[in-house]
């Protein structure tokens, strides 16, 4: 499956948010997809840190690129450029029946729709 760096970040967040709520085949699929997506996300994450360090300003919480900064547009442009890069990721897909009979909310199910195959 072709997935951009930005999408990978969103998918990882969704998977991490539901990982404690899953069991059985769904839990396995979530864990496997977290591992696969994390591997692809590492380089993007490192590049994002470089860009923030390049254009950001130090704060108590680390380096931050403020929207008020004159470098904000440059940072966003560089982040968007690398965010659009796509990877071919071997996503583990489950039939919808394995997901629909869980305690996940509709919003949570929609957030992992990329790994659900219609039955």
C-alpha positions in Angstrom: 0.0 0.0 0.0 1.4 3.4 -0.9 1.3 5.7 2.1 2.8 9.2 2.6 4.9 10.2 5.6 2.0 12.4 6.8 -0.4 9.5 6.5 2.0 7.2 8.3 2.1 9.6 11.2 -1.7 9.8 11.4 -2.1 6.0 11.2 0.5 5.4 13.9 -1.3 7.8 16.2 -4.6 6.0 15.6 -3.1 2.6 16.1 -1.3 3.7 19.3 -4.6 5.2 20.6 -6.5 1.9 20.2 -3.7 -0.6 21.0 -4.8 -1.1 24.6 -8.4 -1.7 23.6 -7.8 -4.6 21.2 -7.4 -8.3 21.5 -7.0 -11.4 19.3 -6.5 -10.9 15.6 -7.1 -7.2 15.8 -4.5 -6.8 18.5 -2.0 -8.8 16.4 -2.8 -6.6 13.3 -2.4 -3.4 15.3 0.9 -4.5 16.8 2.3 -5.6 13.4 1.2 -2.4 11.7 2.7 -0.2 14.4 6.0 -2.0 13.9 5.9 -1.7 10.1 4.8 1.9 10.0 7.3 2.9 12.7 10.1 1.5 10.6 9.0 3.7 7.7 8.4 6.7 9.9 11.9 6.8 11.5 13.7 8.7 8.8 10.8 11.2 8.4 10.8 11.8 12.2 14.6 12.5 12.1 14.2 14.9 9.2 11.4 16.7 11.0 13.6 17.2 14.0 16.4 18.6 11.8 14.0 21.1 10.2 12.6 22.2 13.6 16.2 22.6 14.9 17.2 24.5 11.8 14.3 27.0 11.9 13.1 26.8 15.5 13.7 28.8 18.6 14.6 27.3 22.0 11.8 27.2 24.6 11.5 25.4 27.9 10.0 22.4 26.1 12.7 22.3 23.4 12.9 23.8 19.9 9.7 25.2 18.4 8.9 26.9 15.1 6.3 29.5 16.1 3.7 30.6 13.5 4.9 34.2 14.3 8.5 33.4 13.3 9.9 34.7 10.0 11.1 31.1 9.4 7.7 29.5 9.8 6.8 29.3 6.1 10.2 27.9 5.2 9.9 25.2 7.9 6.3 24.3 6.8 7.4 24.2 3.1 10.3 21.8 3.9 8.1 19.7 6.2 5.4 19.4 3.5 7.9 18.4 0.9 9.1 15.5 2.9 5.7 14.7 4.3 4.4 14.0 0.8 7.0 11.3 0.1 5.3 7.9 -0.3 6.4 4.5 0.9 5.1 1.1 -0.2 4.2 -0.4 3.1 3.1 -4.0 3.7 0.0 -3.2 5.8 -1.6 -6.2 7.6 -5.2 -6.1 6.5 -8.2 -7.7 8.4 -11.7 -8.5 7.2 -14.3 -6.0 8.5 -15.9 -8.7 10.6 -12.8 -8.9 12.8 -13.2 -5.2 13.6 -16.9 -4.6 13.7 -17.5 -6.9 16.7 -15.1 -5.0 19.0 -15.5 -2.3 21.6 -14.0 0.3 19.3 -16.1 3.4 18.6 -17.1 4.3 15.1 -14.5 7.1 15.1 -11.8 4.6 16.1 -12.8 2.2 13.4 -12.7 4.9 10.8 -9.2 5.9 12.0 -7.9 2.4 11.1 -10.0 2.0 7.9 -6.7 1.7 5.9 -6.3 -1.8 7.4 -9.8 -3.0 7.1 -10.9 -5.1 4.1 -14.6 -5.3 3.2 -15.9 -8.8 3.8 
